[in-house]
């Protein structure tokens, strides 16, 4: 999903109109659409339909569960939810609507391409914005109101490479990545850097477009180079197709994935073909922590399935926002909420202990995961 000049133009053109609507919510008064002054108005933008909806639905479940718990505690939050369909223009429309509804914080949108369209608007409007699944590099560089609790690929991928190289001892690696998606282009760059730093040879590099379904030519080229391992940077849909084709061709090498692989849907779609896939994540359901254990149990009971990284990151995101509001002593003063978010240190979430660094990126420990029988488990 490469961020096009067209979308940039649309986003820039709509900033003025969006800010005009949104800036009216920068004071301490809530508009008629936002309800009680005592209720924190939080916007949530994600792809709840379309090809990436599995990620968005997981996020929505985590968001709603956190909001229900918080409301029971006495602190009141209202989540204004909008479906971006994974499209930058729809994400822009959603952000505009939320600005008019006087939200104090926006969580989302879901993908790096969407955030590149929306975040200049929220920064200019002075609305604290928290990305919960944004991993492309430099996403928070656009301004001091932009945060994320999702680990960027520059932090994630070097750990994946370093740990798997020590574990597996591969010498030659091939790379296959989606070249029209900001996240995966970034991921490929950091995989290449990390592999070279470990002294690993890159024997082949192949590309494809998101939503492609035939990868035979690329995999045939890779197979001819006989790599010890294969790097795949893609969302789980294409990733599952690639893995199944690889295994059909007799390519049983271990596979290293980027953040797009960190979904149980990969195992559901690819089955045994997803075995021997490695990724790094801040989230592990097996984390030996009482808060994490309670979250997994309560989430599974509520929704009938275990949480994934996207649900856990979203759940933590709501609590981070509320924590900042409590420390700031306000649910409406966006500048004070922003300052409190920037000062967050050692926040204890279900994904680990978080702080924000000077770029408002998360500082949190990562876990190497390996898929076996369709389930990610801690590999180290």
ChimeraX attribute file (.defattr): number of C-alpha atoms within 10 A of each C-alpha:
attribute: neighborCount
match mode: 1-to-1
recipient: residues
	/A:1	21
	/A:2	18
	/A:3	17
	/A:4	12
	/A:5	9
	/A:6	9
	/A:7	19
	/A:8	16
	/A:9	11
	/A:10	14
	/A:11	23
	/A:12	15
	/A:13	11
	/A:14	18
	/A:15	23
	/A:16	14
	/A:17	12
	/A:18	23
	/A:19	21
	/A:20	15
	/A:21	18
	/A:22	27
	/A:23	17
	/A:24	17
	/A:25	26
	/A:26	19
	/A:27	13
	/A:28	15
	/A:29	14
	/A:30	23
	/A:31	15
	/A:32	9
	/A:33	12
	/A:34	21
	/A:35	14
	/A:36	15
	/A:37	14
	/A:38	13
	/A:39	17
	/A:40	24
	/A:41	26
	/A:42	25
	/A:43	25
	/A:44	29
	/A:45	29
	/A:46	31
	/A:47	27
	/A:48	22
	/A:49	15
	/A:50	13
	/A:51	13
	/A:52	18
	/A:53	18
	/A:54	19
	/A:55	27
	/A:56	28
	/A:57	17
	/A:58	22
	/A:59	31
	/A:60	22
	/A:61	20
	/A:62	25
	/A:63	25
	/A:64	18
	/A:65	20
	/A:66	22
	/A:67	22
	/A:68	13
	/A:69	13
	/A:70	16
	/A:71	13
	/A:72	10
	/A:73	9
	/A:74	8
	/A:75	14
	/A:76	19
	/A:77	20
	/A:78	18
	/A:79	19
	/A:80	18
	/A:81	19
	/A:82	20
	/A:83	21
	/A:84	28
	/A:85	21
	/A:86	25
	/A:87	20
	/A:88	26
	/A:89	18
	/A:90	20
	/A:91	28
	/A:92	27
	/A:93	17
	/A:94	22
	/A:95	27
	/A:96	22
	/A:97	18
	/A:98	28
	/A:99	26
	/A:100	19
	/A:101	23
	/A:102	28
	/A:103	30
	/A:104	31
	/A:105	29
	/A:106	26
	/A:107	26
	/A:108	31
	/A:109	35
	/A:110	29
	/A:111	29
	/A:112	27
	/A:113	23
	/A:114	28
	/A:115	24
	/A:116	22
	/A:117	27
	/A:118	28
	/A:119	30
	/A:120	18
	/A:121	25
	/A:122	26
	/A:123	18
	/A:124	17
	/A:125	23
	/A:126	23
	/A:127	29
	/A:128	25
	/A:129	28
	/A:130	28
	/A:131	29
	/A:132	28
	/A:133	28
	/A:134	26
	/A:135	28
	/A:136	25
	/A:137	19
	/A:138	11
	/A:139	21
	/A:140	22
	/A:141	13
	/A:142	14
	/A:143	16
	/A:144	18
	/A:145	27
	/A:146	25
	/A:147	27
	/A:148	24
	/A:149	26
	/A:150	26
	/A:151	26
	/A:152	22
	/A:153	24
	/A:154	19
	/A:155	18
	/A:156	25
	/A:157	28
	/A:158	20
	/A:159	19
	/A:160	24
	/A:161	27
	/A:162	14
	/A:163	18
	/A:164	20
	/A:165	17
	/A:166	10
	/A:167	11
	/A:168	11
	/A:169	12
	/A:170	18
	/A:171	16
	/A:172	18
	/A:173	25
	/A:174	24
	/A:175	23
	/A:176	24
	/A:177	26
	/A:178	26
	/A:179	20
	/A:180	16
	/A:181	22
	/A:182	19
	/A:183	27
	/A:184	29
	/A:185	20
	/A:186	20
	/A:187	30
	/A:188	25
	/A:189	13
	/A:190	21
	/A:191	25
	/A:192	21
	/A:193	16
	/A:194	19
	/A:195	21
	/A:196	12
	/A:197	12
	/A:198	14
	/A:199	12
	/A:200	18
	/A:201	16
	/A:202	19
	/A:203	16
	/A:204	19
	/A:205	17
	/A:206	17
	/A:207	16
	/A:208	17
	/A:209	15
	/A:210	18
	/A:211	13
	/A:212	12
	/A:213	13
	/A:214	13
	/A:215	18
	/A:216	13
	/A:217	10
	/A:218	17
	/A:219	19
	/A:220	13
	/A:221	14
	/A:222	22
	/A:223	17
	/A:224	10
	/A:225	15
	/A:226	16
	/A:227	21
	/A:228	19
	/A:229	21
	/A:230	26
	/A:231	24
	/A:232	27
	/A:233	27
	/A:234	29
	/A:235	26
	/A:236	27
	/A:237	21
	/A:238	25
	/A:239	24
	/A:240	22
	/A:241	19
	/A:242	25
	/A:243	26
	/A:244	17
	/A:245	18
	/A:246	21
	/A:247	14
	/A:248	11
	/A:249	13
	/A:250	9
	/A:251	20
	/A:252	16
	/A:253	18
	/A:254	21
	/A:255	22
	/A:256	24
	/A:257	29
	/A:258	29
	/A:259	27
	/A:260	22
	/A:261	25
	/A:262	24
	/A:263	21
	/A:264	19
	/A:265	18
	/A:266	26
	/A:267	23
	/A:268	15
	/A:269	19
	/A:270	20
	/A:271	17
	/A:272	16
	/A:273	24
	/A:274	29
	/A:275	21
	/A:276	18
	/A:277	24
	/A:278	28
	/A:279	26
	/A:280	29
	/A:281	24
	/A:282	22
	/A:283	25
	/A:284	23
	/A:285	21
	/A:286	11
	/A:287	15
	/A:288	9
	/A:289	14
	/A:290	10
	/A:291	14
	/A:292	21
	/A:293	15
	/A:294	12
	/A:295	22
	/A:296	20
	/A:297	14
	/A:298	15
	/A:299	20
	/A:300	13
	/A:301	11
	/A:302	12
	/A:303	11
	/A:304	9
	/A:305	11
	/A:306	16
	/A:307	25
	/A:308	21
	/A:309	25
	/A:310	26
	/A:311	27
	/A:312	28
	/A:313	26
	/A:314	30
	/A:315	26
	/A:316	24
	/A:317	25
	/A:318	26
	/A:319	19
	/A:320	21
	/A:321	24
	/A:322	24
	/A:323	17
	/A:324	22
	/A:325	24
	/A:326	14
	/A:327	15
	/A:328	19
	/A:329	13
	/A:330	17
	/A:331	26
	/A:332	25
	/A:333	18
	/A:334	24
	/A:335	17
	/A:336	18
	/A:337	27
	/A:338	24
	/A:339	17
	/A:340	20
	/A:341	25
	/A:342	21
	/A:343	15
	/A:344	18
	/A:345	14
	/A:346	12
	/A:347	16
	/A:348	15
	/A:349	19
	/A:350	24
	/A:351	24
	/A:352	21
	/A:353	15
	/A:354	21
	/A:355	20
	/A:356	20
	/A:357	14
	/A:358	10
	/A:359	17
	/A:360	23
	/A:361	25
	/A:362	20
	/A:363	19
	/A:364	20
	/A:365	14
	/A:366	18
	/A:367	21
	/A:368	22
	/A:369	23
	/A:370	22
	/A:371	22
	/A:372	17
	/A:373	13
	/A:374	21
	/A:375	17
	/A:376	25
	/A:377	16
	/A:378	18
	/A:379	15
	/A:380	10
